[in-house]
Amino acid sequence: MRTHRLWLQGGLLLACLAGCATAPVASRPAEETHWQGRLALRVYSKPVQAFSASFDLQGRPANGTLTLTSPLGTTLARMQWDQGSATLLANGEQKDFDSLQALALSLTGTDLPVASLFAWLQGKDEAAPGWQVDLKDLSDGRLQARHIEEVQAELKIILER
């Protein structure tokens, strides 16, 4: 169960901080995007929890999907969200939440700034309470963020090129 939770926690974080960037599809709104890559999340709770996976993130803060996969290509989890709800599909089970933020908090144990993550992946240094982001290597496909309040956490993303 702990391993499953760690995979899910990492997946959510990954969704926020996505991997390799690909250009937005022309028929989609300008703020809707698609990223792929790898992510790693470490939450300094007791005990410390760590997770890494490949991810595919599509959409925007208001609606989208995030799929997490193992190194062997097995789907570990799929998250879907819109304005009023968020759903997690994992291990043949579905869990519903009121928002992506609630889903992220439940999975990771830390308050992930979902809207800010999308901005960060677009190279925008958007403020998020309790979080510090490092975008200096984003042109090389790397993003790092740290949660410095309450339960500390580190998020690292490597985008596919």
VOGUTI-581816 format. One record per atom (N, C-alpha, C): residue in one letter; y, x, z. Coordinates in pm, whole numbers, plus 50000, padded with zeros to 5 digits. Each point is the difference from the previous one (the first is absolute). Layout:
BEGIN
@residu: A | y: Y | x: X | z: Z
...
//
This chain:
BEGIN
@residu: M | y: 49880 | x: 50083 | z: 50000
@residu: M | y: 50120 | x: 49917 | z: 50000
@residu: M | y: 50125 | x: 50087 | z: 50000
@residu: R | y: 49997 | x: 50112 | z: 50079
@residu: R | y: 50116 | x: 50088 | z: 50007
@residu: R | y: 50027 | x: 50064 | z: 49863
@residu: T | y: 49893 | x: 50042 | z: 49931
@residu: T | y: 50017 | x: 50060 | z: 49868
@residu: T | y: 50059 | x: 49898 | z: 49904
@residu: H | y: 49951 | x: 49876 | z: 50004
@residu: H | y: 50052 | x: 49893 | z: 49915
@residu: H | y: 50148 | x: 49980 | z: 50027
@residu: R | y: 50039 | x: 49996 | z: 50128
@residu: R | y: 50140 | x: 49979 | z: 50034
@residu: R | y: 50085 | x: 50116 | z: 49950
@residu: L | y: 49949 | x: 50123 | z: 50012
@residu: L | y: 50074 | x: 50116 | z: 49953
@residu: L | y: 50021 | x: 49991 | z: 49849
@residu: W | y: 49897 | x: 49959 | z: 49925
@residu: W | y: 50016 | x: 49985 | z: 49855
@residu: W | y: 50104 | x: 49896 | z: 49969
@residu: L | y: 49996 | x: 49889 | z: 50071
@residu: L | y: 50095 | x: 49893 | z: 49974
@residu: L | y: 50141 | x: 50043 | z: 50039
@residu: Q | y: 50011 | x: 50071 | z: 50111
@residu: Q | y: 50131 | x: 50045 | z: 50044
@residu: Q | y: 50060 | x: 50094 | z: 49898
@residu: G | y: 49922 | x: 50093 | z: 49954
@residu: G | y: 50048 | x: 50094 | z: 49901
@residu: G | y: 50039 | x: 49929 | z: 49872
@residu: G | y: 49925 | x: 49901 | z: 49964
@residu: G | y: 50027 | x: 49925 | z: 49877
@residu: G | y: 50133 | x: 49933 | z: 50004
@residu: L | y: 50031 | x: 49941 | z: 50110
@residu: L | y: 50128 | x: 49932 | z: 50012
@residu: L | y: 50112 | x: 50100 | z: 49989
@residu: L | y: 49985 | x: 50108 | z: 50069
@residu: L | y: 50103 | x: 50103 | z: 49993
@residu: L | y: 50011 | x: 50050 | z: 49858
@residu: L | y: 49889 | x: 50018 | z: 49937
@residu: L | y: 49999 | x: 50044 | z: 49862
@residu: L | y: 50075 | x: 49904 | z: 49913
@residu: A | y: 49980 | x: 49875 | z: 50019
@residu: A | y: 50069 | x: 49900 | z: 49923
@residu: A | y: 50148 | x: 50022 | z: 50006
@residu: C | y: 50048 | x: 50034 | z: 50114
@residu: C | y: 50143 | x: 50020 | z: 50019
@residu: C | y: 50048 | x: 50129 | z: 49938
@residu: L | y: 49914 | x: 50100 | z: 49996
@residu: L | y: 50047 | x: 50131 | z: 49958
@residu: L | y: 49941 | x: 50052 | z: 49871
@residu: A | y: 49927 | x: 49927 | z: 49933
@residu: A | y: 49929 | x: 50020 | z: 49876
@residu: A | y: 49989 | x: 50141 | z: 49943
@residu: G | y: 49905 | x: 50017 | z: 49903
@residu: G | y: 49964 | x: 50126 | z: 49938
@residu: G | y: 50082 | x: 50034 | z: 49878
@residu: C | y: 49934 | x: 50032 | z: 49888
@residu: C | y: 50070 | x: 50041 | z: 49877
@residu: C | y: 50076 | x: 49883 | z: 49939
@residu: A | y: 50117 | x: 50029 | z: 49956
@residu: A | y: 50084 | x: 49893 | z: 49946
@residu: A | y: 49976 | x: 49983 | z: 49851
@residu: T | y: 50003 | x: 49876 | z: 49959
@residu: T | y: 49999 | x: 49970 | z: 49858
@residu: T | y: 50121 | x: 49912 | z: 49973
@residu: A | y: 50048 | x: 50001 | z: 49881
@residu: A | y: 50120 | x: 49925 | z: 49966
@residu: A | y: 49977 | x: 49850 | z: 50015
@residu: P | y: 50104 | x: 49926 | z: 50039
@residu: P | y: 49986 | x: 49854 | z: 50008
@residu: P | y: 49965 | x: 49941 | z: 49864
@residu: V | y: 49924 | x: 49893 | z: 50002
@residu: V | y: 49965 | x: 49929 | z: 49877
@residu: V | y: 50124 | x: 49925 | z: 49953
@residu: A | y: 50031 | x: 50007 | z: 49873
@residu: A | y: 50124 | x: 49944 | z: 49945
@residu: A | y: 50015 | x: 49850 | z: 50025
@residu: S | y: 49891 | x: 49924 | z: 50001
@residu: S | y: 50012 | x: 49856 | z: 50017
@residu: S | y: 50021 | x: 49957 | z: 50145
@residu: R | y: 49990 | x: 50092 | z: 50093
@residu: R | y: 50019 | x: 49969 | z: 50141
@residu: R | y: 50146 | x: 50020 | z: 50038
@residu: P | y: 50042 | x: 49936 | z: 50111
@residu: P | y: 50136 | x: 50024 | z: 50049
@residu: P | y: 50018 | x: 50148 | z: 50032
@residu: A | y: 50122 | x: 50050 | z: 49992
@residu: A | y: 50029 | x: 50142 | z: 50020
@residu: A | y: 49952 | x: 50051 | z: 50135
@residu: E | y: 50005 | x: 49917 | z: 50106
@residu: E | y: 49960 | x: 50046 | z: 50132
@residu: E | y: 49849 | x: 49999 | z: 50021
@residu: E | y: 49925 | x: 49944 | z: 49908
@residu: E | y: 49854 | x: 49997 | z: 50011
@residu: E | y: 49944 | x: 50128 | z: 49940
@residu: T | y: 49908 | x: 50063 | z: 50072
@residu: T | y: 49952 | x: 50131 | z: 49960
@residu: T | y: 49850 | x: 50014 | z: 50020
@residu: H | y: 49948 | x: 50114 | z: 49957
@residu: H | y: 49859 | x: 50031 | z: 50012
@residu: H | y: 49986 | x: 50148 | z: 50035
@residu: W | y: 49927 | x: 50027 | z: 50108
@residu: W | y: 49973 | x: 50137 | z: 50041
@residu: W | y: 49852 | x: 50017 | z: 50024
@residu: Q | y: 49952 | x: 50123 | z: 49975
@residu: Q | y: 49862 | x: 50037 | z: 50029
@residu: Q | y: 50001 | x: 50138 | z: 50059
@residu: G | y: 49902 | x: 50028 | z: 50084
@residu: G | y: 49988 | x: 50132 | z: 50057
@residu: G | y: 49911 | x: 50002 | z: 50122
@residu: R | y: 50030 | x: 50094 | z: 50089
@residu: R | y: 49926 | x: 50014 | z: 50125
@residu: R | y: 50100 | x: 49992 | z: 50114
@residu: L | y: 49948 | x: 49949 | z: 50112
@residu: L | y: 50085 | x: 49994 | z: 50117
@residu: L | y: 49922 | x: 50040 | z: 50122
@residu: A | y: 50072 | x: 50050 | z: 50097
@residu: A | y: 49941 | x: 50036 | z: 50130
@residu: A | y: 50093 | x: 49947 | z: 50107
@residu: L | y: 49942 | x: 49940 | z: 50102
@residu: L | y: 50075 | x: 49945 | z: 50111
@residu: L | y: 49938 | x: 50048 | z: 50130
@residu: R | y: 50084 | x: 50048 | z: 50089
@residu: R | y: 49955 | x: 50042 | z: 50133
@residu: R | y: 50088 | x: 49926 | z: 50101
@residu: V | y: 49936 | x: 49925 | z: 50089
@residu: V | y: 50070 | x: 49926 | z: 50104
@residu: V | y: 49964 | x: 50064 | z: 50133
@residu: Y | y: 50102 | x: 50045 | z: 50073
@residu: Y | y: 49979 | x: 50071 | z: 50125
@residu: Y | y: 49986 | x: 49904 | z: 50118
@residu: S | y: 49902 | x: 49912 | z: 49988
@residu: S | y: 49965 | x: 49909 | z: 50108
@residu: S | y: 49893 | x: 50070 | z: 50083
@residu: K | y: 49946 | x: 49932 | z: 50099
@residu: K | y: 49890 | x: 50057 | z: 50078
@residu: K | y: 49879 | x: 49913 | z: 49978
@residu: P | y: 49900 | x: 50049 | z: 49928
@residu: P | y: 49992 | x: 50132 | z: 49937
@residu: P | y: 50081 | x: 50004 | z: 49870
@residu: V | y: 50028 | x: 50122 | z: 49955
@residu: V | y: 50071 | x: 50019 | z: 49873
@residu: V | y: 49913 | x: 49942 | z: 49888
@residu: Q | y: 50064 | x: 49933 | z: 49906
@residu: Q | y: 49928 | x: 49940 | z: 49887
@residu: Q | y: 50051 | x: 50063 | z: 49871
@residu: A | y: 49908 | x: 50033 | z: 49911
@residu: A | y: 50038 | x: 50062 | z: 49873
@residu: A | y: 49923 | x: 49934 | z: 49887
@residu: F | y: 50062 | x: 49993 | z: 49883
@residu: F | y: 49942 | x: 49933 | z: 49885
@residu: F | y: 50052 | x: 50063 | z: 49872
@residu: S | y: 49915 | x: 50004 | z: 49898
@residu: S | y: 50046 | x: 50038 | z: 49866
@residu: S | y: 49920 | x: 49923 | z: 49897
@residu: A | y: 50062 | x: 49969 | z: 49887
@residu: A | y: 49934 | x: 49925 | z: 49893
@residu: A | y: 50084 | x: 50010 | z: 49873
@residu: S | y: 49938 | x: 49961 | z: 49890
@residu: S | y: 50074 | x: 49983 | z: 49875
@residu: S | y: 50060 | x: 49859 | z: 50004
@residu: F | y: 50111 | x: 49983 | z: 49931
@residu: F | y: 50062 | x: 49868 | z: 50001
@residu: F | y: 50055 | x: 49964 | z: 49864
@residu: D | y: 50016 | x: 49870 | z: 49981
@residu: D | y: 50064 | x: 49943 | z: 49882
@residu: D | y: 50093 | x: 49891 | z: 50054
@residu: L | y: 50129 | x: 50021 | z: 49989
@residu: L | y: 50100 | x: 49909 | z: 50053
@residu: L | y: 50080 | x: 49940 | z: 49885
@residu: Q | y: 50004 | x: 49867 | z: 49994
@residu: Q | y: 50076 | x: 49930 | z: 49897
@residu: Q | y: 50087 | x: 49895 | z: 50064
@residu: G | y: 50120 | x: 49984 | z: 49948
@residu: G | y: 50086 | x: 49893 | z: 50047
@residu: G | y: 50129 | x: 50049 | z: 50060
@residu: R | y: 50038 | x: 49933 | z: 50108
@residu: R | y: 50125 | x: 50027 | z: 50069
@residu: R | y: 49987 | x: 49948 | z: 50143
@residu: P | y: 50099 | x: 50022 | z: 50085
@residu: P | y: 49987 | x: 49954 | z: 50140
@residu: P | y: 49973 | x: 49850 | z: 50013
@residu: A | y: 50052 | x: 49919 | z: 49910
@residu: A | y: 49984 | x: 49855 | z: 50010
@residu: A | y: 49863 | x: 49950 | z: 49956
@residu: N | y: 49937 | x: 50068 | z: 49903
@residu: N | y: 49866 | x: 49960 | z: 49957
@residu: N | y: 49933 | x: 50115 | z: 49928
@residu: G | y: 49871 | x: 50016 | z: 50025
@residu: G | y: 49929 | x: 50109 | z: 49936
@residu: G | y: 49857 | x: 50011 | z: 50047
@residu: T | y: 49936 | x: 50109 | z: 49955
@residu: T | y: 49863 | x: 50029 | z: 50040
@residu: T | y: 49984 | x: 50149 | z: 50026
@residu: L | y: 49911 | x: 50031 | z: 50092
@residu: L | y: 49965 | x: 50138 | z: 50031
@residu: L | y: 49849 | x: 50006 | z: 50009
@residu: T | y: 49940 | x: 50090 | z: 49922
@residu: T | y: 49856 | x: 50020 | z: 50003
@residu: T | y: 49974 | x: 50142 | z: 50047
@residu: L | y: 49911 | x: 50012 | z: 50098
@residu: L | y: 49961 | x: 50131 | z: 50054
@residu: L | y: 49857 | x: 50029 | z: 49960
@residu: T | y: 49977 | x: 50123 | z: 49956
@residu: T | y: 49866 | x: 50037 | z: 49957
@residu: T | y: 49956 | x: 50131 | z: 50064
@residu: S | y: 49869 | x: 50015 | z: 50013
@residu: S | y: 49941 | x: 50122 | z: 50057
@residu: S | y: 49999 | x: 50109 | z: 49893
@residu: P | y: 49969 | x: 50123 | z: 50041
@residu: P | y: 49989 | x: 50108 | z: 49901
@residu: P | y: 49896 | x: 49973 | z: 49892
@residu: L | y: 49902 | x: 49914 | z: 50029
@residu: L | y: 49896 | x: 49966 | z: 49902
@residu: L | y: 50038 | x: 49880 | z: 49915
@residu: G | y: 50118 | x: 49943 | z: 50022
@residu: G | y: 50047 | x: 49888 | z: 49919
@residu: G | y: 49965 | x: 49862 | z: 50054
@residu: T | y: 49941 | x: 49993 | z: 50118
@residu: T | y: 49966 | x: 49872 | z: 50061
@residu: T | y: 50126 | x: 49935 | z: 50057
@residu: T | y: 50020 | x: 49871 | z: 49972
@residu: T | y: 50115 | x: 49930 | z: 50055
@residu: T | y: 49980 | x: 49980 | z: 50149
@residu: L | y: 50092 | x: 50053 | z: 50080
@residu: L | y: 49994 | x: 49988 | z: 50144
@residu: L | y: 50073 | x: 49875 | z: 50049
@residu: A | y: 50113 | x: 49972 | z: 49937
@residu: A | y: 50079 | x: 49884 | z: 50041
@residu: A | y: 50097 | x: 49963 | z: 49889
@residu: R | y: 50038 | x: 49872 | z: 49999
@residu: R | y: 50101 | x: 49952 | z: 49906
@residu: R | y: 50096 | x: 49912 | z: 50080
@residu: M | y: 50128 | x: 50030 | z: 49989
@residu: M | y: 50103 | x: 49923 | z: 50067
@residu: M | y: 50085 | x: 49931 | z: 49895
@residu: Q | y: 50029 | x: 49873 | z: 50024
@residu: Q | y: 50087 | x: 49923 | z: 49911
@residu: Q | y: 50103 | x: 49933 | z: 50088
@residu: W | y: 50125 | x: 49991 | z: 49952
@residu: W | y: 50103 | x: 49936 | z: 50079
@residu: W | y: 50103 | x: 49934 | z: 49910
@residu: D | y: 50068 | x: 49902 | z: 50059
@residu: D | y: 50114 | x: 49935 | z: 49936
@residu: D | y: 50099 | x: 49965 | z: 50111
@residu: Q | y: 50100 | x: 49919 | z: 49970
@residu: Q | y: 50107 | x: 49972 | z: 50096
@residu: Q | y: 49950 | x: 49945 | z: 50134
@residu: G | y: 49896 | x: 49918 | z: 50000
@residu: G | y: 49961 | x: 49933 | z: 50124
@residu: G | y: 49867 | x: 50039 | z: 50058
@residu: S | y: 49928 | x: 50093 | z: 49938
@residu: S | y: 49868 | x: 50033 | z: 50053
@residu: S | y: 49950 | x: 50133 | z: 49947
@residu: A | y: 49898 | x: 50051 | z: 50067
@residu: A | y: 49933 | x: 50123 | z: 49958
@residu: A | y: 49852 | x: 49984 | z: 50030
@residu: T | y: 49917 | x: 50052 | z: 49911
@residu: T | y: 49855 | x: 49987 | z: 50014
@residu: T | y: 49935 | x: 50136 | z: 49986
@residu: L | y: 49903 | x: 50025 | z: 50087
@residu: L | y: 49921 | x: 50122 | z: 49996
@residu: L | y: 49857 | x: 49961 | z: 49964
@residu: L | y: 49946 | x: 50062 | z: 49896
@residu: L | y: 49860 | x: 49981 | z: 49961
@residu: L | y: 49928 | x: 50133 | z: 50021
@residu: A | y: 49903 | x: 50001 | z: 50092
@residu: A | y: 49924 | x: 50122 | z: 50029
@residu: A | y: 49864 | x: 49962 | z: 50056
@residu: N | y: 49899 | x: 50074 | z: 49961
@residu: N | y: 49863 | x: 49976 | z: 50049
@residu: N | y: 49956 | x: 49856 | z: 49980
@residu: G | y: 50040 | x: 49939 | z: 49891
@residu: G | y: 49961 | x: 49863 | z: 49972
@residu: G | y: 50068 | x: 49896 | z: 50086
@residu: E | y: 50098 | x: 50040 | z: 50078
@residu: E | y: 50073 | x: 49908 | z: 50087
@residu: E | y: 50146 | x: 49992 | z: 49959
@residu: Q | y: 50061 | x: 49887 | z: 50029
@residu: Q | y: 50142 | x: 49979 | z: 49973
@residu: Q | y: 50073 | x: 49972 | z: 50130
@residu: K | y: 50114 | x: 50069 | z: 50019
@residu: K | y: 50086 | x: 49975 | z: 50115
@residu: K | y: 50138 | x: 49967 | z: 49947
@residu: D | y: 50061 | x: 49894 | z: 50055
@residu: D | y: 50132 | x: 49957 | z: 49956
@residu: D | y: 50105 | x: 50032 | z: 50106
@residu: F | y: 50120 | x: 50035 | z: 49955
@residu: F | y: 50112 | x: 50035 | z: 50086
@residu: F | y: 50124 | x: 49927 | z: 49949
@residu: D | y: 50101 | x: 49987 | z: 50088
@residu: D | y: 50125 | x: 49934 | z: 49962
@residu: D | y: 50086 | x: 50084 | z: 49906
@residu: S | y: 49980 | x: 50134 | z: 50003
@residu: S | y: 50082 | x: 50089 | z: 49918
@residu: S | y: 49928 | x: 50132 | z: 49979
@residu: L | y: 50046 | x: 50077 | z: 49902
@residu: L | y: 49947 | x: 50134 | z: 49978
@residu: L | y: 50031 | x: 50088 | z: 50121
@residu: Q | y: 50116 | x: 49982 | z: 50060
@residu: Q | y: 50038 | x: 50077 | z: 50118
@residu: Q | y: 49900 | x: 49977 | z: 50114
@residu: A | y: 49959 | x: 49874 | z: 50021
@residu: A | y: 49903 | x: 49967 | z: 50105
@residu: A | y: 49864 | x: 50061 | z: 49968
@residu: L | y: 49960 | x: 49995 | z: 49874
@residu: L | y: 49874 | x: 50059 | z: 49957
@residu: L | y: 50003 | x: 50150 | z: 50026
@residu: A | y: 50108 | x: 50066 | z: 49963
@residu: A | y: 50013 | x: 50145 | z: 50019
@residu: A | y: 49995 | x: 50037 | z: 50147
@residu: L | y: 50070 | x: 49929 | z: 50084
@residu: L | y: 50001 | x: 50029 | z: 50143
@residu: L | y: 49861 | x: 49981 | z: 50059
@residu: S | y: 49931 | x: 49895 | z: 49960
@residu: S | y: 49865 | x: 49974 | z: 50050
@residu: S | y: 49904 | x: 50111 | z: 49961
@residu: L | y: 50010 | x: 50048 | z: 49877
@residu: L | y: 49907 | x: 50102 | z: 49951
@residu: L | y: 50031 | x: 50140 | z: 50051
@residu: T | y: 50127 | x: 50034 | z: 50008
@residu: T | y: 50035 | x: 50138 | z: 50031
@residu: T | y: 50039 | x: 50024 | z: 50144
@residu: G | y: 50043 | x: 49898 | z: 50070
@residu: G | y: 50046 | x: 50019 | z: 50137
@residu: G | y: 50141 | x: 50056 | z: 50006
@residu: T | y: 50067 | x: 50008 | z: 49887
@residu: T | y: 50138 | x: 50046 | z: 49997
@residu: T | y: 50078 | x: 49908 | z: 49906
@residu: D | y: 50130 | x: 49993 | z: 50020
@residu: D | y: 50085 | x: 49909 | z: 49923
@residu: D | y: 50042 | x: 50066 | z: 49868
@residu: L | y: 49920 | x: 49983 | z: 49897
@residu: L | y: 50029 | x: 50060 | z: 49870
@residu: L | y: 50116 | x: 49927 | z: 49932
@residu: P | y: 50097 | x: 50074 | z: 49950
@residu: P | y: 50115 | x: 49939 | z: 49932
@residu: P | y: 49969 | x: 49972 | z: 49853
@residu: V | y: 49933 | x: 49890 | z: 49974
@residu: V | y: 49948 | x: 49971 | z: 49867
@residu: V | y: 50109 | x: 50002 | z: 49893
@residu: A | y: 50110 | x: 49929 | z: 50022
@residu: A | y: 50106 | x: 49997 | z: 49898
@residu: A | y: 50056 | x: 50140 | z: 49976
@residu: S | y: 50017 | x: 50076 | z: 50106
@residu: S | y: 50051 | x: 50136 | z: 49986
@residu: S | y: 49902 | x: 50089 | z: 49925
@residu: L | y: 49871 | x: 49979 | z: 50017
@residu: L | y: 49901 | x: 50080 | z: 49929
@residu: L | y: 50014 | x: 49984 | z: 49849
@residu: F | y: 50022 | x: 49878 | z: 49956
@residu: F | y: 50020 | x: 49977 | z: 49857
@residu: F | y: 50125 | x: 50074 | z: 49953
@residu: A | y: 50107 | x: 49995 | z: 50079
@residu: A | y: 50123 | x: 50072 | z: 49964
@residu: A | y: 49974 | x: 50150 | z: 49996
@residu: W | y: 49928 | x: 50052 | z: 50100
@residu: W | y: 49970 | x: 50143 | z: 50004
@residu: W | y: 49923 | x: 50045 | z: 49877
@residu: L | y: 49902 | x: 49921 | z: 49959
@residu: L | y: 49922 | x: 50036 | z: 49882
@residu: L | y: 50085 | x: 50001 | z: 49873
@residu: Q | y: 50111 | x: 49928 | z: 50004
@residu: Q | y: 50094 | x: 49999 | z: 49887
@residu: Q | y: 50107 | x: 50108 | z: 50016
@residu: G | y: 49986 | x: 50085 | z: 50104
@residu: G | y: 50093 | x: 50110 | z: 50022
@residu: G | y: 50125 | x: 49962 | z: 50075
@residu: K | y: 50003 | x: 49882 | z: 50062
@residu: K | y: 50117 | x: 49955 | z: 50075
@residu: K | y: 49980 | x: 50029 | z: 50148
@residu: D | y: 50093 | x: 50071 | z: 50060
@residu: D | y: 49991 | x: 50039 | z: 50141
@residu: D | y: 50049 | x: 49884 | z: 50087
@residu: E | y: 49922 | x: 49894 | z: 50004
@residu: E | y: 50036 | x: 49879 | z: 50075
@residu: E | y: 49965 | x: 50019 | z: 50148
@residu: A | y: 50092 | x: 49964 | z: 50088
@residu: A | y: 49977 | x: 50012 | z: 50143
@residu: A | y: 49897 | x: 49898 | z: 50047
@residu: A | y: 49915 | x: 50043 | z: 50093
@residu: A | y: 49902 | x: 49912 | z: 50063
@residu: A | y: 49999 | x: 50036 | z: 50148
@residu: P | y: 50026 | x: 49904 | z: 50089
@residu: P | y: 50006 | x: 50030 | z: 50143
@residu: P | y: 49876 | x: 50073 | z: 50050
@residu: G | y: 50023 | x: 50115 | z: 50063
@residu: G | y: 49892 | x: 50079 | z: 50058
@residu: G | y: 49927 | x: 50091 | z: 49903
@residu: W | y: 50036 | x: 49997 | z: 49873
@residu: W | y: 49932 | x: 50080 | z: 49900
@residu: W | y: 50094 | x: 50103 | z: 49938
@residu: Q | y: 49945 | x: 50117 | z: 49971
@residu: Q | y: 50070 | x: 50104 | z: 49925
@residu: Q | y: 49918 | x: 50027 | z: 49874
@residu: V | y: 50065 | x: 50000 | z: 49885
@residu: V | y: 49930 | x: 50023 | z: 49875
@residu: V | y: 50046 | x: 50132 | z: 49939
@residu: D | y: 49909 | x: 50069 | z: 49935
@residu: D | y: 50029 | x: 50125 | z: 49930
@residu: D | y: 49968 | x: 49978 | z: 49853
@residu: L | y: 50104 | x: 49990 | z: 49918
@residu: L | y: 49984 | x: 49973 | z: 49856
@residu: L | y: 50020 | x: 50126 | z: 49915
@residu: K | y: 50018 | x: 50115 | z: 50063
@residu: K | y: 50036 | x: 50119 | z: 49924
@residu: K | y: 49894 | x: 50041 | z: 49898
@residu: D | y: 49873 | x: 49965 | z: 50022
@residu: D | y: 49894 | x: 50036 | z: 49905
@residu: D | y: 49953 | x: 49882 | z: 49916
@residu: L | y: 50076 | x: 49890 | z: 49999
@residu: L | y: 49959 | x: 49882 | z: 49924
@residu: L | y: 49991 | x: 50029 | z: 49851
@residu: S | y: 50085 | x: 50088 | z: 49950
@residu: S | y: 49992 | x: 50035 | z: 49857
@residu: S | y: 49868 | x: 50069 | z: 49966
@residu: D | y: 49935 | x: 50057 | z: 50101
@residu: D | y: 49868 | x: 50060 | z: 49983
@residu: D | y: 49889 | x: 49903 | z: 50040
@residu: G | y: 50035 | x: 49874 | z: 50026
@residu: G | y: 49902 | x: 49899 | z: 50034
@residu: G | y: 49958 | x: 49997 | z: 50146
@residu: R | y: 50083 | x: 50053 | z: 50090
@residu: R | y: 49966 | x: 50005 | z: 50142
@residu: R | y: 50108 | x: 49934 | z: 50084
@residu: L | y: 49954 | x: 49922 | z: 50096
@residu: L | y: 50090 | x: 49930 | z: 50092
@residu: L | y: 49941 | x: 50011 | z: 50140
@residu: Q | y: 50087 | x: 50021 | z: 50098
@residu: Q | y: 49957 | x: 50004 | z: 50139
@residu: Q | y: 50096 | x: 49917 | z: 50083
@residu: A | y: 49944 | x: 49933 | z: 50101
@residu: A | y: 50083 | x: 49923 | z: 50092
@residu: A | y: 49939 | x: 50010 | z: 50139
@residu: R | y: 50088 | x: 49995 | z: 50101
@residu: R | y: 49955 | x: 50008 | z: 50139
@residu: R | y: 50062 | x: 49887 | z: 50080
@residu: H | y: 49917 | x: 49938 | z: 50081
@residu: H | y: 50049 | x: 49902 | z: 50097
@residu: H | y: 50020 | x: 50076 | z: 50129
@residu: I | y: 50122 | x: 49998 | z: 50054
@residu: I | y: 50033 | x: 50085 | z: 50113
@residu: I | y: 50022 | x: 49922 | z: 50129
@residu: E | y: 49980 | x: 49869 | z: 49997
@residu: E | y: 50017 | x: 49919 | z: 50120
@residu: E | y: 49866 | x: 49939 | z: 50039
@residu: E | y: 49988 | x: 49959 | z: 50125
@residu: E | y: 49880 | x: 49933 | z: 50052
@residu: E | y: 49876 | x: 50076 | z: 49955
@residu: V | y: 49912 | x: 49936 | z: 49925
@residu: V | y: 49880 | x: 50066 | z: 49949
@residu: V | y: 50041 | x: 50082 | z: 49879
@residu: Q | y: 49994 | x: 50132 | z: 50014
@residu: Q | y: 50039 | x: 50087 | z: 49890
@residu: Q | y: 49895 | x: 49997 | z: 49891
@residu: A | y: 50046 | x: 50025 | z: 49876
@residu: A | y: 49909 | x: 49999 | z: 49886
@residu: A | y: 50054 | x: 50090 | z: 49890
@residu: E | y: 49909 | x: 50048 | z: 49916
@residu: E | y: 50036 | x: 50078 | z: 49882
@residu: E | y: 49934 | x: 49938 | z: 49879
@residu: L | y: 50077 | x: 49988 | z: 49894
@residu: L | y: 49948 | x: 49948 | z: 49874
@residu: L | y: 50027 | x: 50102 | z: 49891
@residu: K | y: 49899 | x: 50032 | z: 49924
@residu: K | y: 50013 | x: 50093 | z: 49888
@residu: K | y: 49941 | x: 49935 | z: 49877
@residu: I | y: 50074 | x: 50010 | z: 49890
@residu: I | y: 49957 | x: 49940 | z: 49874
@residu: I | y: 50009 | x: 50105 | z: 49890
@residu: I | y: 49897 | x: 50002 | z: 49916
@residu: I | y: 50001 | x: 50083 | z: 49880
@residu: I | y: 49979 | x: 49907 | z: 49883
@residu: L | y: 50099 | x: 49992 | z: 49915
@residu: L | y: 49996 | x: 49911 | z: 49883
@residu: L | y: 49928 | x: 50067 | z: 49884
@residu: E | y: 49929 | x: 49921 | z: 49923
@residu: E | y: 49937 | x: 50051 | z: 49878
@residu: E | y: 50108 | x: 50020 | z: 49895
@residu: R | y: 49981 | x: 50094 | z: 49919
@residu: R | y: 50097 | x: 50030 | z: 49894
@residu: R | y: 49943 | x: 49962 | z: 49868
//
